[in-house]
Amino acid sequence: MSSITTQRQTTSPHGIVLSKEQRHRIGLVRELVQGEFKGRGKDLLDGSFPWENMRKLADIGVLGMAVARQYGGSELGVFDTALVLEEIAKGCYITAMAVLGEVGTQTRVISAFAPEHIKRKVLPEVCSCDCVLSICLTEPHAGTDMASYTTNAEIRGDKVVLNGTKSLISRAEEAGLFVVFTRIDGQSGLDGIGCALVEKDTPGLAITSKVHTLGGENLHEVTFTDCVIPIDQLVVRQSGLKSLLSAFNTQRCLNPSISLGLAEGAFDEAVSYAGKRQAFGRSIGDFQGIRWKLADMYIAIEAARGLLYRACLSGNPFPDPLLAATAKIRCNEMSLEVTSEALQIHGGYGFTDDSVVSRLYRGARYGTLGGGTSETLRDLIGKRVTGNFDEKSGISGLSFS
């Protein structure tokens, strides 16, 4: 079924036509998030992994959204997946990020490139929350600059020996399988990057440090020291980076869907608080200064939503890179603006750990850093815009011609 169907359609307040199936799925997720997850959000600020939340989401099929039906998933498109992540993020950033790890790049790499026996083993476990995936990209000296990665997989007959260090890695302590971007046989540059799958108990794999983040998650350093894996776990060899990077266009739609949800959750909290909080004999929402803040927040959310939904619908499974980058920047930066204003409306109470908007604000700060920084994506957009300019028709994508 396509994300937007022509049968049994219902129009949302945002002008987007959703099927009954889509609305039902969103309703199930909303019931869990607002009824249970939101109230437990403070308990996750210490770095705890939201196992209970994840298992409940697995029960309603959320963790299998990026998995084909033959492996137990629902094989949903980018738009449907973004809608669900948006709904989760309204109430719990940490749970939304945990789900992103199961429906994002790492799962799509396995689905697209892993041999059949690995798919049959791993993907059903992803759907049921019996296997958490961890993607290993960043290195101590290189993040976006993948050409400078030094982690290396040396092919020795039917085995591969992996050596290197990855930093700022999510879900390392919980992961059953690591999806590692690595150099192959010392080949230089971007063409030398491939991808290996490493099971958690493989000798030579070690979690060597842990740091706690502003958003509440823990990140880790993971080292591979003469780590031997079967050659069929080297799922992408050199010159395969272009194929791997196409998965990031999906990630650049899913990351901002979390930012959008965080902004919406903060906006809801701000509207509710403005109606209840009394000052000078009336609710603070009766003051023009607050009303205008709320109006600007609403405008910013809806403008970003339009960009994101357009990007999500631009291609499946891999959206248009220019639209995905544009939507990511706008949603990430909008989320920071809106959650900050929501905290301001709450006054001093908004600055406490007990405040929902405080947690949403913390989460919003991550968006511009993960999945491609805003600076990197602006450079990408600039190159695409100047490179695709036509004297007669103008900038590609700005018209229907």
Buried (B, 14 or more C-beta within 10 A) or exposed (E): EEBBBEEEEEEEEEEBEBBEBBBEBBEBBBEBBBEBBBEBBBEBBEBBBBEEBBEBBBEBBBBBBBBEEEBBBBBBBBBBBBBBBBBBBBBBBBBBBBBBBBBBBBBBBBBBBBEEEBBEEBBBBBBBBEBBBBBBBBBEEBBBEBBEBBBBBBEEEEEBBBBBBBBBBBBBBBBBBBBBBBBBBEBEEBBBBBBBBBBBEBEBBBBEEEEEBEBBBBBBBBBBBEBBBEBEBBBBBBBBBEBBBBBBBBBBBBBBBBBBBBBBBBBBBBBEBBEEBEEEEEBBBBBEEBEEBBEEBBEBBEEBBBBBBBBBBBBBBBBBBBBBBBBBBBBBBBBBBBBBBBBBBBEEEBEEEEBBBBBBBBBBBBBBBBBBBBEBBEEBBEEBBEEEEEEEEEEBBEEEE
